[in-house]
Amino acid sequence: MAVSPQTTTIFDDFLPSYHSPPLSFPGYTITSQVKAQYPNHQHIVLNTEIPLLDYLQSHNIEYQTADQLTTHSFVSNDLIPNIQIGLFEFEWRETSFLLYKFVWPSSQMMRGQNPLAYVLVFLGKGDSRKEKDAIGFDLLTTAFRWNLDTKDEIWVFSNGHWSKDKKLYKAIASSSWDNLVLDQGFINGLKRDTETFFSSKDIYHSLGITWKRGLLLLGAPGNGKTESIKVLLKETNVPALYVKSFTTNSGEEAGIRTIFEFARRQALCILVLEDLDSLVVPRIRAFFLNELDGLEQNEGILTIATSNHPEKIDDAILNRPSRFDVKYTFDLPSKELRLAYIQAWTEKAKGLQDITFSRTFMEEIAEETNGFSFAFMKELCVKFTINKYILFMEYVYRFVSFLLRLAHDKAAQRTIDVEASMKNQVKELKTQIDIGKNTPENEEPRRGATIIRHVQATPVLSGPSGSW
């Protein structure tokens, strides 16, 4: 059953009329045309996105494509094709299949819905309709189950669809509370609000409350929000869904709906929305709120969101307890915590030129770094793990960190004043901070939220927040 002019004549015969105003139910009319073209075949109709092509690709099953309409969107610096109207032909378990896809314009697109239809066509075996349909239902069930399973992967929503990401999973697997210096109350609160949520279904239901919860992590970039989420995802042992953007070919509303529909199918799960102030812009706020808690019962979903600028978040999201009922603020580190960071880094760096700092000197650096985020502290005390050649090239072409400079000087067999070099690095980084303060993006956030649990979080020797 190869793709041929005959199998695609439905496009030429029907498409002009199917896009015309008189059709009140285009989905029914389209599928009827397909069934009429294959009267002796089985037909399974779906009106939702299906992971069938992704499943075929993952199992190295080849398919042929005859597309009649392909649109392209520029997303995340890539031109992404998306077949709107087309035909796919393949074989599975010694059975030939045709998969028709139709997407048509509709006012539903403005409400975040995708008016589409898939029609799976094949010759079944057996006497009854149930027997003949069996191979088609087996194929779809296998694809959907494969789509829900993850092994050393995490789900990421980007470029308008969900995909499995092994790199992000590895970053989460390598995270640990040992790489963070946190107030114990902060650790206990985060663990309590994640782990106990998933064991509290009966309590929620006994109170007549939907079993869902939202945590909001606030604070300037570079102070550990992302690193804390990684450890929570690692320890909670439920599916994790990470959202990069709401953008799709059909608009952001369609992306929001796709995200929450998938989360409901995955529940129990943790849904991560990073940089919430950038994701939820005014034009889609109402639609987002409806999906978050208005129209559907998001049973078993724990939503964890972050924001560098809570003053940009609408009060309907920020201060309504039923949406994000617990908020944590990651402040800039105090002098004591900056000193703890420097001490921890010094332990890591002992093997390089026998570096030792006096207690007095470390306290002086802690004092001088007032206003540093931990992203800047990391820039000052970056962990040396790269080979000497790369360190040398990075030193030549750009300023990186105190350790990189030491590594270069060691390779050149030069003796340096370690403490003087550290002080120079502090001065350079202070210049960067002073320049950044003159831009609105780096202004200190207004305290617009009611903080239920407010504990200072301090990452040590870990990557800066916001880098997955």
C-alpha positions as a LaTeX table, in Angstrom:
\begin{tabular}{lrrr}
\hline
Residue & $x$ (\AA) & $y$ (\AA) & $z$ (\AA) \\
\hline
Met1 & 0.00 & 0.00 & 0.00 \\
Ala2 & 2.55 & 2.54 & $-1.18$ \\
Val3 & 2.01 & 6.27 & $-1.31$ \\
Ser4 & 0.84 & 6.97 & $-4.85$ \\
Pro5 & $-1.27$ & 9.50 & $-6.79$ \\
Gln6 & $-4.37$ & 7.45 & $-6.00$ \\
Thr7 & $-3.86$ & 7.58 & $-2.25$ \\
Thr8 & $-3.50$ & 11.36 & $-2.32$ \\
Thr9 & $-6.38$ & 12.21 & $-4.68$ \\
Ile10 & $-8.53$ & 12.99 & $-1.66$ \\
Phe11 & $-6.41$ & 16.11 & $-1.14$ \\
Asp12 & $-7.00$ & 17.36 & $-4.68$ \\
Asp13 & $-10.69$ & 16.42 & $-4.72$ \\
Phe14 & $-11.67$ & 17.62 & $-1.31$ \\
Leu15 & $-9.32$ & 20.21 & 0.14 \\
Pro16 & $-10.74$ & 23.23 & $-1.70$ \\
Ser17 & $-14.24$ & 22.54 & $-0.38$ \\
Tyr18 & $-13.09$ & 21.48 & 3.07 \\
His19 & $-11.60$ & 24.94 & 3.64 \\
Ser20 & $-14.78$ & 26.67 & 2.46 \\
Pro21 & $-17.26$ & 28.43 & 4.81 \\
Pro22 & $-20.31$ & 26.15 & 4.31 \\
Leu23 & $-18.75$ & 23.21 & 6.18 \\
Ser24 & $-19.99$ & 23.19 & 9.78 \\
Phe25 & $-18.27$ & 19.93 & 10.80 \\
Pro26 & $-15.11$ & 19.58 & 8.70 \\
Gly27 & $-13.74$ & 16.71 & 10.81 \\
Tyr28 & $-16.70$ & 14.51 & 9.98 \\
Thr29 & $-16.62$ & 15.42 & 6.31 \\
Ile30 & $-12.88$ & 14.76 & 6.00 \\
Thr31 & $-12.98$ & 11.35 & 7.66 \\
Ser32 & $-16.00$ & 10.34 & 5.60 \\
Gln33 & $-14.05$ & 11.09 & 2.43 \\
Val34 & $-11.16$ & 8.89 & 3.59 \\
Lys35 & $-13.50$ & 6.03 & 4.47 \\
Ala36 & $-15.18$ & 6.32 & 1.09 \\
Gln37 & $-11.82$ & 6.00 & $-0.65$ \\
Tyr38 & $-11.01$ & 2.79 & 1.30 \\
Pro39 & $-14.38$ & 1.02 & 1.76 \\
Asn40 & $-12.81$ & $-2.40$ & 2.43 \\
His41 & $-10.28$ & $-1.21$ & 5.00 \\
Gln42 & $-10.42$ & $-0.50$ & 8.72 \\
His43 & $-10.41$ & 3.14 & 9.86 \\
Ile44 & $-9.48$ & 4.54 & 13.26 \\
Val45 & $-10.11$ & 8.27 & 13.73 \\
Leu46 & $-8.36$ & 10.40 & 16.36 \\
Asn47 & $-8.88$ & 14.09 & 17.08 \\
Thr48 & $-5.79$ & 14.63 & 19.23 \\
Glu49 & $-2.05$ & 14.66 & 18.64 \\
Ile50 & $-0.54$ & 11.18 & 18.58 \\
Pro51 & 3.09 & 10.09 & 19.14 \\
Leu52 & 3.01 & 7.54 & 16.32 \\
Leu53 & 5.67 & 9.10 & 14.08 \\
Asp54 & 8.01 & 9.64 & 17.04 \\
Tyr55 & 7.51 & 6.00 & 17.99 \\
Leu56 & 8.34 & 4.83 & 14.46 \\
Gln57 & 11.49 & 6.95 & 14.37 \\
Ser58 & 12.67 & 5.71 & 17.77 \\
His59 & 12.34 & 2.11 & 16.56 \\
Asn60 & 13.99 & 2.79 & 13.18 \\
Ile61 & 10.78 & 2.05 & 11.26 \\
Glu62 & 10.88 & 3.92 & 7.96 \\
Tyr63 & 7.84 & 5.73 & 6.59 \\
Gln64 & 7.10 & 7.62 & 3.40 \\
Thr65 & 5.52 & 11.05 & 3.41 \\
Ala66 & 3.30 & 12.87 & 0.93 \\
Asp67 & 2.61 & 16.33 & 2.29 \\
Gln68 & 0.16 & 18.80 & 0.79 \\
Leu69 & 0.72 & 21.63 & 3.27 \\
Thr70 & 3.74 & 22.17 & 5.49 \\
Thr71 & 4.14 & 25.29 & 7.60 \\
His72 & 7.33 & 26.52 & 9.24 \\
Ser73 & 7.89 & 28.43 & 12.46 \\
Phe74 & 11.07 & 30.09 & 13.69 \\
Val75 & 11.45 & 28.85 & 17.26 \\
Ser76 & 14.57 & 29.03 & 19.45 \\
Asn77 & 16.75 & 30.03 & 16.48 \\
Asp78 & 15.57 & 27.08 & 14.39 \\
Leu79 & 13.16 & 26.84 & 11.45 \\
Ile80 & 10.78 & 24.07 & 12.48 \\
Pro81 & 8.62 & 22.33 & 9.81 \\
Asn82 & 5.18 & 21.02 & 10.72 \\
Ile83 & 3.03 & 19.04 & 8.29 \\
Gln84 & $-0.52$ & 20.36 & 8.53 \\
Ile85 & $-2.04$ & 18.21 & 5.79 \\
Gly86 & $-0.33$ & 15.03 & 4.67 \\
Leu87 & $-0.12$ & 11.27 & 4.37 \\
Phe88 & 2.32 & 8.81 & 5.96 \\
Glu89 & 2.78 & 5.19 & 4.84 \\
Phe90 & 4.61 & 2.48 & 6.79 \\
Glu91 & 4.58 & $-1.17$ & 7.85 \\
Trp92 & 4.30 & $-2.55$ & 11.37 \\
Arg93 & 4.09 & $-6.23$ & 12.32 \\
Glu94 & 3.71 & $-7.22$ & 8.67 \\
Thr95 & 0.72 & $-4.92$ & 8.19 \\
Ser96 & 0.68 & $-1.88$ & 5.88 \\
Phe97 & $-0.73$ & 1.34 & 7.29 \\
Leu98 & $-1.71$ & 4.74 & 5.92 \\
Leu99 & $-1.99$ & 7.67 & 8.31 \\
Tyr100 & $-3.81$ & 10.78 & 7.08 \\
Lys101 & $-3.37$ & 14.04 & 8.95 \\
Phe102 & $-5.65$ & 17.07 & 8.52 \\
Val103 & $-5.49$ & 20.43 & 10.29 \\
Trp104 & $-7.96$ & 23.12 & 9.36 \\
Pro105 & $-8.46$ & 26.79 & 10.26 \\
Ser106 & $-10.97$ & 27.44 & 13.00 \\
Ser107 & $-11.83$ & 29.94 & 15.69 \\
Gln108 & $-10.89$ & 27.17 & 18.13 \\
Met109 & $-7.24$ & 28.01 & 17.47 \\
Met110 & $-7.81$ & 31.29 & 19.29 \\
Arg111 & $-8.85$ & 29.28 & 22.35 \\
Gly112 & $-5.76$ & 27.10 & 22.27 \\
Gln113 & $-7.43$ & 24.07 & 20.66 \\
Asn114 & $-6.06$ & 22.19 & 17.67 \\
Pro115 & $-8.82$ & 21.38 & 15.14 \\
Leu116 & $-7.31$ & 18.28 & 13.58 \\
Ala117 & $-8.02$ & 14.71 & 12.61 \\
Tyr118 & $-5.84$ & 11.66 & 12.12 \\
Val119 & $-7.25$ & 8.71 & 10.18 \\
Leu120 & $-5.38$ & 5.38 & 10.39 \\
Val121 & $-6.20$ & 3.11 & 7.43 \\
Phe122 & $-5.26$ & $-0.59$ & 7.22 \\
Leu123 & $-6.49$ & $-4.06$ & 6.24 \\
Gly124 & $-7.35$ & $-6.01$ & 9.37 \\
Lys125 & $-7.63$ & $-9.77$ & 9.86 \\
Gly126 & $-10.52$ & $-11.76$ & 11.28 \\
Asp127 & $-14.28$ & $-11.91$ & 10.98 \\
Ser128 & $-15.64$ & $-9.35$ & 13.44 \\
Arg129 & $-14.93$ & $-5.64$ & 13.43 \\
Lys130 & $-13.18$ & $-6.01$ & 16.79 \\
Glu131 & $-10.83$ & $-8.63$ & 15.36 \\
Lys132 & $-10.12$ & $-6.54$ & 12.26 \\
Asp133 & $-9.47$ & $-3.40$ & 14.31 \\
Ala134 & $-7.13$ & $-5.20$ & 16.73 \\
Ile135 & $-3.82$ & $-4.59$ & 14.92 \\
Gly136 & $-4.58$ & $-0.86$ & 14.61 \\
Phe137 & $-5.48$ & $-0.50$ & 18.27 \\
Asp138 & $-2.37$ & $-2.49$ & 19.23 \\
Leu139 & $-0.21$ & $-0.08$ & 17.22 \\
Leu140 & $-1.72$ & 3.04 & 18.77 \\
Thr141 & $-1.68$ & 1.61 & 22.30 \\
Thr142 & 1.98 & 0.63 & 21.90 \\
Ala143 & 2.88 & 4.12 & 20.65 \\
Phe144 & 1.04 & 5.89 & 23.47 \\
Arg145 & 2.54 & 3.63 & 26.14 \\
Trp146 & 6.01 & 4.13 & 24.68 \\
Asn147 & 5.41 & 7.85 & 24.73 \\
Leu148 & 4.58 & 7.84 & 28.44 \\
Asp149 & 7.55 & 5.72 & 29.48 \\
Thr150 & 10.93 & 7.29 & 30.26 \\
Lys151 & 14.22 & 5.58 & 30.98 \\
Asp152 & 17.11 & 7.81 & 32.03 \\
Glu153 & 15.20 & 10.69 & 30.41 \\
Ile154 & 13.09 & 13.67 & 31.36 \\
Trp155 & 10.20 & 15.21 & 29.44 \\
Val156 & 10.87 & 18.66 & 27.96 \\
Phe157 & 8.33 & 20.86 & 26.16 \\
Ser158 & 10.04 & 22.93 & 23.46 \\
Asn159 & 9.30 & 24.00 & 19.89 \\
Gly160 & 5.63 & 23.12 & 20.35 \\
His161 & 5.91 & 19.48 & 21.42 \\
Trp162 & 7.09 & 17.14 & 24.17 \\
Ser163 & 10.33 & 15.22 & 23.76 \\
Lys164 & 12.59 & 13.10 & 25.97 \\
Asp165 & 15.89 & 14.64 & 27.07 \\
Lys166 & 18.76 & 12.44 & 28.29 \\
Lys167 & 21.19 & 15.34 & 28.85 \\
Leu168 & 18.89 & 17.07 & 31.28 \\
Tyr169 & 18.27 & 13.79 & 33.07 \\
Lys170 & 22.02 & 13.34 & 33.60 \\
Ala171 & 22.30 & 16.86 & 35.02 \\
Ile172 & 19.52 & 16.06 & 37.49 \\
Ala173 & 21.04 & 12.67 & 38.37 \\
Ser174 & 24.35 & 14.32 & 39.27 \\
Ser175 & 22.77 & 16.93 & 41.55 \\
Ser176 & 22.99 & 16.65 & 45.33 \\
Trp177 & 22.30 & 18.59 & 48.47 \\
Asp178 & 26.02 & 18.09 & 49.16 \\
Asn179 & 26.71 & 20.63 & 46.41 \\
Leu180 & 24.54 & 23.19 & 48.17 \\
Val181 & 24.93 & 24.96 & 51.50 \\
Leu182 & 21.41 & 25.56 & 52.75 \\
Asp183 & 19.74 & 26.51 & 55.96 \\
Gln184 & 18.37 & 23.26 & 57.35 \\
Gly185 & 14.92 & 24.77 & 57.70 \\
Phe186 & 14.96 & 25.60 & 54.01 \\
Ile187 & 15.88 & 22.01 & 53.09 \\
Asn188 & 13.22 & 20.57 & 55.38 \\
Gly189 & 10.57 & 22.89 & 53.96 \\
Leu190 & 11.32 & 22.06 & 50.34 \\
Lys191 & 11.36 & 18.33 & 51.06 \\
Arg192 & 8.15 & 18.52 & 53.06 \\
Asp193 & 6.31 & 20.45 & 50.38 \\
Thr194 & 7.33 & 18.02 & 47.63 \\
Glu195 & 7.57 & 14.55 & 49.14 \\
Thr196 & 4.60 & 14.79 & 51.47 \\
Phe197 & 2.33 & 16.18 & 48.75 \\
Phe198 & 2.35 & 12.87 & 46.89 \\
Ser199 & 1.36 & 10.94 & 50.01 \\
Ser200 & $-1.47$ & 13.29 & 51.00 \\
Lys201 & $-4.19$ & 12.40 & 48.50 \\
Asp202 & $-6.65$ & 11.18 & 51.15 \\
Ile203 & $-6.13$ & 14.30 & 53.26 \\
Tyr204 & $-6.89$ & 16.60 & 50.33 \\
His205 & $-10.00$ & 14.64 & 49.38 \\
Ser206 & $-11.27$ & 14.49 & 52.97 \\
Leu207 & $-11.17$ & 18.30 & 53.00 \\
Gly208 & $-12.93$ & 18.53 & 49.63 \\
Ile209 & $-9.84$ & 20.06 & 48.00 \\
Thr210 & $-8.38$ & 19.19 & 44.60 \\
Trp211 & $-5.17$ & 17.22 & 45.11 \\
Lys212 & $-2.74$ & 19.68 & 43.52 \\
Arg213 & $-0.20$ & 22.19 & 44.74 \\
Gly214 & 2.03 & 25.01 & 43.51 \\
Leu215 & 5.45 & 26.10 & 44.78 \\
Leu216 & 7.00 & 29.37 & 43.65 \\
Leu217 & 10.75 & 29.99 & 43.99 \\
Leu218 & 11.63 & 33.68 & 43.85 \\
Gly219 & 14.82 & 35.72 & 43.77 \\
Ala220 & 17.54 & 37.27 & 41.66 \\
Pro221 & 19.27 & 34.97 & 39.15 \\
Gly222 & 22.28 & 32.97 & 40.23 \\
Asn223 & 21.23 & 32.11 & 43.78 \\
Gly224 & 20.28 & 28.44 & 43.50 \\
Lys225 & 16.65 & 28.10 & 42.40 \\
Thr226 & 17.43 & 25.79 & 39.51 \\
Glu227 & 19.95 & 23.73 & 41.46 \\
Ser228 & 17.41 & 23.16 & 44.24 \\
Ile229 & 14.79 & 22.01 & 41.73 \\
Lys230 & 17.22 & 19.49 & 40.25 \\
Val231 & 17.77 & 17.85 & 43.62 \\
Leu232 & 14.03 & 17.79 & 44.34 \\
Leu233 & 13.32 & 16.11 & 40.99 \\
Lys234 & 16.02 & 13.55 & 41.66 \\
Glu235 & 14.72 & 12.64 & 45.13 \\
Thr236 & 10.97 & 12.69 & 44.57 \\
Asn237 & 10.91 & 9.72 & 42.15 \\
Val238 & 7.89 & 10.80 & 40.08 \\
Pro239 & 7.82 & 11.84 & 36.41 \\
Ala240 & 9.21 & 15.35 & 35.88 \\
Leu241 & 8.03 & 17.63 & 33.07 \\
Tyr242 & 10.11 & 20.69 & 32.21 \\
Val243 & 8.66 & 23.55 & 30.14 \\
Lys244 & 10.99 & 25.80 & 28.13 \\
Ser245 & 8.29 & 27.88 & 26.41 \\
Phe246 & 4.60 & 27.90 & 25.49 \\
Thr247 & 5.30 & 28.61 & 21.80 \\
Thr248 & 3.69 & 26.42 & 19.13 \\
Asn249 & 2.71 & 26.78 & 15.49 \\
Ser250 & $-0.89$ & 27.24 & 16.64 \\
Gly251 & $-0.10$ & 29.87 & 19.26 \\
Glu252 & 0.79 & 29.94 & 22.94 \\
Glu253 & $-2.71$ & 28.92 & 24.05 \\
Ala254 & $-2.32$ & 25.65 & 22.16 \\
Gly255 & 1.01 & 25.14 & 23.90 \\
Ile256 & $-0.49$ & 25.71 & 27.35 \\
Arg257 & $-3.31$ & 23.26 & 26.66 \\
Thr258 & $-0.90$ & 20.64 & 25.31 \\
Ile259 & 1.31 & 21.01 & 28.38 \\
Phe260 & $-1.47$ & 20.58 & 30.93 \\
Glu261 & $-3.21$ & 17.78 & 29.02 \\
Phe262 & 0.07 & 15.86 & 28.99 \\
Ala263 & 0.66 & 16.58 & 32.69 \\
Arg264 & $-2.79$ & 15.20 & 33.56 \\
Arg265 & $-1.98$ & 11.99 & 31.67 \\
Gln266 & 1.39 & 11.71 & 33.45 \\
Ala267 & 0.08 & 12.38 & 36.97 \\
Leu268 & 1.48 & 11.78 & 39.49 \\
Cys269 & 4.09 & 14.25 & 38.24 \\
Ile270 & 6.04 & 17.47 & 38.87 \\
Leu271 & 5.53 & 20.23 & 36.31 \\
Val272 & 8.41 & 22.75 & 36.21 \\
Leu273 & 7.76 & 26.23 & 34.78 \\
Glu274 & 10.99 & 28.20 & 34.87 \\
Asp275 & 10.96 & 32.00 & 34.52 \\
Leu276 & 7.21 & 32.23 & 35.03 \\
Asp277 & 7.23 & 36.02 & 34.58 \\
Ser278 & 8.52 & 35.53 & 31.02 \\
Leu279 & 6.18 & 32.65 & 30.17 \\
Val280 & 2.86 & 34.14 & 31.30 \\
Val281 & 2.48 & 37.43 & 29.43 \\
Pro282 & $-0.76$ & 39.47 & 29.78 \\
Arg283 & $-2.42$ & 38.27 & 26.55 \\
Ile284 & $-2.41$ & 34.61 & 27.68 \\
Arg285 & $-2.75$ & 35.09 & 31.45 \\
Ala286 & $-6.47$ & 34.24 & 31.64 \\
Phe287 & $-6.03$ & 31.13 & 29.51 \\
Phe288 & $-3.09$ & 29.99 & 31.65 \\
Leu289 & $-5.10$ & 30.47 & 34.86 \\
Asn290 & $-7.99$ & 28.42 & 33.46 \\
Glu291 & $-5.66$ & 25.53 & 32.72 \\
Leu292 & $-3.87$ & 25.89 & 36.05 \\
Asp293 & $-6.96$ & 25.73 & 38.22 \\
Gly294 & $-10.11$ & 26.87 & 36.45 \\
Leu295 & $-11.46$ & 24.34 & 33.98 \\
Glu296 & $-9.77$ & 21.02 & 34.76 \\
Gln297 & $-9.02$ & 18.98 & 37.88 \\
Asn298 & $-5.23$ & 18.77 & 37.91 \\
Glu299 & $-5.19$ & 15.83 & 40.30 \\
Gly300 & $-1.75$ & 14.68 & 41.42 \\
Ile301 & 0.19 & 17.53 & 39.79 \\
Leu302 & 2.77 & 19.49 & 41.77 \\
Thr303 & 3.71 & 22.65 & 39.86 \\
Ile304 & 7.06 & 24.25 & 40.70 \\
Ala305 & 7.69 & 27.63 & 39.10 \\
Thr306 & 10.57 & 30.09 & 39.34 \\
Ser307 & 10.81 & 33.82 & 38.80 \\
Asn308 & 13.71 & 36.24 & 38.79 \\
His309 & 11.27 & 39.16 & 38.79 \\
Pro310 & 8.17 & 38.50 & 40.92 \\
Glu311 & 7.14 & 42.16 & 40.54 \\
Lys312 & 6.29 & 41.31 & 36.91 \\
Ile313 & 3.86 & 38.54 & 37.88 \\
Asp314 & 0.18 & 39.40 & 38.07 \\
Asp315 & $-1.33$ & 39.29 & 41.58 \\
Ala316 & $-3.89$ & 36.75 & 40.35 \\
Ile317 & $-0.98$ & 34.32 & 40.03 \\
Leu318 & 1.35 & 35.53 & 42.74 \\
Asn319 & $-0.92$ & 36.06 & 45.72 \\
Arg320 & $-3.80$ & 33.62 & 45.31 \\
Pro321 & $-3.02$ & 30.64 & 47.59 \\
Ser322 & $-4.86$ & 28.04 & 45.52 \\
Arg323 & $-2.36$ & 28.56 & 42.70 \\
Phe324 & 1.06 & 28.91 & 44.33 \\
Asp325 & 0.39 & 28.49 & 48.03 \\
Val326 & 4.04 & 28.25 & 49.15 \\
Lys327 & 6.73 & 30.72 & 48.14 \\
Tyr328 & 10.45 & 30.60 & 48.85 \\
Thr329 & 12.78 & 33.56 & 48.37 \\
Phe330 & 16.41 & 32.98 & 47.38 \\
Asp331 & 18.09 & 36.17 & 48.58 \\
Leu332 & 21.61 & 37.34 & 47.84 \\
Pro333 & 23.93 & 35.56 & 50.29 \\
Ser334 & 24.90 & 37.14 & 53.57 \\
Lys335 & 28.53 & 37.71 & 54.57 \\
Glu336 & 28.47 & 34.50 & 56.63 \\
Leu337 & 27.25 & 32.45 & 53.69 \\
Arg338 & 29.74 & 34.06 & 51.30 \\
Leu339 & 32.48 & 33.15 & 53.77 \\
Ala340 & 31.21 & 29.55 & 53.87 \\
Tyr341 & 31.29 & 29.47 & 50.07 \\
Ile342 & 34.90 & 30.71 & 49.95 \\
Gln343 & 35.94 & 28.17 & 52.59 \\
Ala344 & 34.34 & 25.32 & 50.68 \\
Trp345 & 36.01 & 26.44 & 47.46 \\
Thr346 & 39.39 & 26.72 & 49.19 \\
Glu347 & 39.12 & 23.07 & 50.18 \\
Lys348 & 38.51 & 22.19 & 46.52 \\
Ala349 & 41.51 & 24.25 & 45.35 \\
Lys350 & 44.19 & 23.03 & 47.75 \\
Gly351 & 45.88 & 20.94 & 45.10 \\
Leu352 & 46.63 & 23.92 & 42.84 \\
Gln353 & 49.93 & 25.70 & 43.73 \\
Asp354 & 49.38 & 24.81 & 47.40 \\
Ile355 & 46.75 & 27.54 & 47.74 \\
Thr356 & 46.00 & 28.49 & 51.32 \\
Phe357 & 44.14 & 31.55 & 52.56 \\
Ser358 & 44.21 & 32.91 & 56.06 \\
Arg359 & 40.96 & 33.22 & 57.96 \\
Thr360 & 41.46 & 36.99 & 58.05 \\
Phe361 & 41.89 & 37.15 & 54.28 \\
Met362 & 38.80 & 35.01 & 53.61 \\
Glu363 & 36.74 & 37.27 & 55.86 \\
Glu364 & 38.06 & 40.28 & 53.96 \\
Ile365 & 36.98 & 38.74 & 50.63 \\
Ala366 & 33.58 & 37.89 & 52.10 \\
Glu367 & 33.20 & 41.54 & 53.10 \\
Glu368 & 34.35 & 42.81 & 49.69 \\
Thr369 & 31.89 & 40.58 & 47.81 \\
Asn370 & 28.81 & 42.17 & 49.37 \\
Gly371 & 26.08 & 42.17 & 46.72 \\
Phe372 & 27.49 & 39.18 & 44.82 \\
Ser373 & 25.07 & 36.48 & 43.75 \\
Phe374 & 26.37 & 32.94 & 43.80 \\
Ala375 & 26.71 & 33.03 & 40.04 \\
Phe376 & 29.31 & 35.77 & 40.60 \\
Met377 & 30.85 & 33.86 & 43.50 \\
Lys378 & 31.22 & 30.90 & 41.19 \\
Glu379 & 32.85 & 33.15 & 38.60 \\
Leu380 & 35.28 & 34.18 & 41.29 \\
Cys381 & 35.94 & 30.67 & 42.61 \\
Val382 & 35.20 & 28.43 & 39.65 \\
Lys383 & 36.04 & 24.79 & 40.10 \\
Phe384 & 39.04 & 23.70 & 38.03 \\
Thr385 & 38.30 & 20.49 & 36.11 \\
Ile386 & 39.30 & 21.33 & 32.54 \\
Asn387 & 42.60 & 20.32 & 30.93 \\
Lys388 & 45.39 & 22.86 & 30.82 \\
Tyr389 & 45.12 & 23.59 & 27.10 \\
Ile390 & 41.48 & 24.62 & 27.30 \\
Leu391 & 42.20 & 26.66 & 30.39 \\
Phe392 & 44.98 & 28.47 & 28.56 \\
Met393 & 42.81 & 29.25 & 25.50 \\
Glu394 & 39.97 & 30.54 & 27.64 \\
Tyr395 & 42.39 & 32.69 & 29.60 \\
Val396 & 43.81 & 34.20 & 26.38 \\
Tyr397 & 40.46 & 35.06 & 24.79 \\
Arg398 & 38.22 & 36.00 & 27.72 \\
Phe399 & 38.20 & 36.59 & 31.45 \\
Val400 & 36.86 & 33.58 & 33.27 \\
Ser401 & 37.83 & 33.17 & 36.89 \\
Phe402 & 40.48 & 33.20 & 39.52 \\
Leu403 & 41.22 & 29.48 & 39.21 \\
Leu404 & 41.67 & 29.68 & 35.43 \\
Arg405 & 44.19 & 32.46 & 35.86 \\
Leu406 & 46.06 & 30.39 & 38.45 \\
Ala407 & 46.09 & 27.39 & 36.14 \\
His408 & 47.54 & 29.45 & 33.31 \\
Asp409 & 50.21 & 30.94 & 35.55 \\
Lys410 & 51.11 & 27.50 & 36.80 \\
Ala411 & 51.45 & 26.21 & 33.22 \\
Ala412 & 53.75 & 29.17 & 32.50 \\
Gln413 & 55.77 & 28.35 & 35.66 \\
Arg414 & 55.24 & 31.82 & 37.08 \\
Thr415 & 54.90 & 32.64 & 40.75 \\
Ile416 & 52.03 & 34.95 & 41.66 \\
Asp417 & 50.69 & 36.74 & 44.67 \\
Val418 & 47.59 & 34.60 & 45.24 \\
Glu419 & 45.78 & 36.99 & 47.55 \\
Ala420 & 46.50 & 40.02 & 45.34 \\
Ser421 & 45.19 & 38.13 & 42.32 \\
Met422 & 42.00 & 37.23 & 44.16 \\
Lys423 & 41.43 & 40.87 & 45.12 \\
Asn424 & 41.88 & 41.95 & 41.49 \\
Gln425 & 39.24 & 39.42 & 40.44 \\
Val426 & 36.84 & 40.84 & 43.02 \\
Lys427 & 37.36 & 44.35 & 41.61 \\
Glu428 & 36.69 & 43.20 & 38.04 \\
Leu429 & 33.51 & 41.38 & 39.03 \\
Lys430 & 32.32 & 44.39 & 41.03 \\
Thr431 & 32.62 & 46.44 & 37.84 \\
Gln432 & 30.36 & 43.96 & 36.04 \\
Ile433 & 27.80 & 44.13 & 38.84 \\
Asp434 & 27.84 & 47.95 & 38.88 \\
Ile435 & 27.26 & 48.04 & 35.11 \\
Gly436 & 24.40 & 45.54 & 35.40 \\
Lys437 & 22.66 & 47.59 & 38.07 \\
Asn438 & 22.14 & 50.39 & 35.55 \\
Thr439 & 19.83 & 48.19 & 33.46 \\
Pro440 & 16.18 & 47.45 & 34.37 \\
Glu441 & 16.79 & 43.70 & 33.93 \\
Asn442 & 19.02 & 43.67 & 37.00 \\
Glu443 & 17.05 & 45.94 & 39.29 \\
Glu444 & 16.33 & 44.54 & 42.74 \\
Pro445 & 12.84 & 42.96 & 42.66 \\
Arg446 & 10.06 & 44.63 & 44.60 \\
Arg447 & 8.76 & 42.40 & 47.38 \\
Gly448 & 5.30 & 41.87 & 45.97 \\
Ala449 & 4.55 & 38.44 & 47.40 \\
Thr450 & 3.45 & 37.26 & 50.78 \\
Ile451 & 6.23 & 34.86 & 51.72 \\
Ile452 & 4.93 & 31.91 & 53.66 \\
Arg453 & 8.37 & 30.34 & 54.08 \\
His454 & 11.28 & 32.68 & 53.61 \\
Val455 & 14.67 & 31.04 & 54.01 \\
Gln456 & 17.97 & 32.02 & 52.44 \\
Ala457 & 19.34 & 29.41 & 50.06 \\
Thr458 & 23.03 & 29.21 & 49.25 \\
Pro459 & 24.51 & 27.04 & 46.48 \\
Val460 & 28.17 & 26.07 & 46.75 \\
Leu461 & 30.34 & 25.03 & 43.81 \\
Ser462 & 27.38 & 24.30 & 41.57 \\
Gly463 & 26.28 & 25.75 & 38.24 \\
Pro464 & 24.49 & 29.09 & 38.19 \\
Ser465 & 20.71 & 29.11 & 38.35 \\
Gly466 & 18.83 & 29.04 & 35.08 \\
Ser467 & 21.17 & 26.70 & 33.18 \\
Trp468 & 19.62 & 23.29 & 32.61 \\
\hline
\end{tabular}
